[in-house]
């Protein structure tokens, strides 16, 4: 029978996406690994590969369609001997039913990096079934793990569950009375706010997936993460002189190091010097990382990315510089893969290039801390001998998750960052 091609989950947190572009048309023959479409998530545009082979019998979701839920049928694939006439009896051709929260049907096409998940039977084996079969099984109280599928590759189809004897389905545990409840929306509704501005000229800006995700994640971060803040001034004159010397020597190789490259390196080494601070919050435990995986905020149109430089403590300044430039360029083009902007234990947000003296950054969960970096400006300073002088001073603020890092530990981490930046030659030792 015709096989549904479902909207894939291109990241662990993806719930819906935009079908940006079809790379095939009805009647095209595709094989496993062929590109089918480009899917836009809240963070990136990714290519979507076929898992099965066959002929594209019908495209169900048009290009440019937004808000397509994960596991929604977007096309129908025909096998040998099947024709477009068979699509009428396919579940994919039927009107879409309301989504079933408990059902997670197996997608028939998926990107190579993140295969879709299928429910497992009691012995851990994966269970493959069509959405219609799952719906009927739920209505009849059937356990899909004990039904033998007659569809392609052993997939359970409608006829299998209709012919099966009813058996108690495994029920998920009821939520405990102590389970946290989602916070109810507070403040006036969007309509009430709009009424406040009746008669005033304004433009209504529709929220895209990225802005919705940023709003949800950072609201959650400020509501659930106990932030505290540590501030230091860092003198940059030695670093700026050292940077100038290195850039002069590296000019023939086309390498130009930025102050931000040194900041990344300083933070990566500091996480090794203060290993207890190289940790993330994981709900009921902490994960203490061995490598220094440092995320760096990159502003793009309509939002931001935080690409992660893995093993940053082991990389040279020139390697970090090249990798950061590549990640930033692809972030602005929304071409990063999920594994390139997920993870890390620590983040850097640098607004110094915009002339900002200092600010407090919001922690990006599950990170343990984020360093907010201001501009380097000339300021009067008192030297060790008590004499007044002038130095280039950069103000930084470390936002810390108190569940992961206590005050004294956070102070040690920030002091290590300061020492590394004020003694840049030692970072290369």
QUIWO-V703734 format. One record per run of one state. SS is the DSSP state (@ for helix, = for strand, . for the rest). FROM is the first residue (numbers start at 1). TO is the last residue. Records with the same first field share a line. If there is no record, write none. Layout:
# QUIWO-V703734
SS->FROM-TO / FROM-TO
This chain:
# QUIWO-V703734
.->1-2 / 7-15 / 23-28 / 31-34 / 41-44 / 51-53 / 60-64 / 70-72 / 79-83 / 90-90 / 94-108 / 110-119 / 121-125 / 127-128 / 130-130 / 141-143 / 147-151 / 155-155 / 157-157 / 163-189 / 197-208 / 225-226 / 236-236 / 254-258 / 274-274 / 278-278 / 282-285 / 289-293 / 301-302 / 310-311 / 315-316 / 333-337 / 342-345 / 351-351 / 355-368 / 383-387 / 402-406 / 423-423 / 429-429
=->3-6 / 16-22 / 29-30 / 35-40 / 45-50 / 54-59 / 65-69 / 73-78 / 109-109 / 120-120 / 126-126 / 129-129 / 156-156 / 227-235 / 279-281 / 286-288 / 294-300 / 303-309 / 346-350 / 369-382 / 388-401
@->84-89 / 91-93 / 131-140 / 144-146 / 152-154 / 158-162 / 190-196 / 209-224 / 237-253 / 259-273 / 275-277 / 312-314 / 317-332 / 338-341 / 352-354 / 407-422 / 424-428
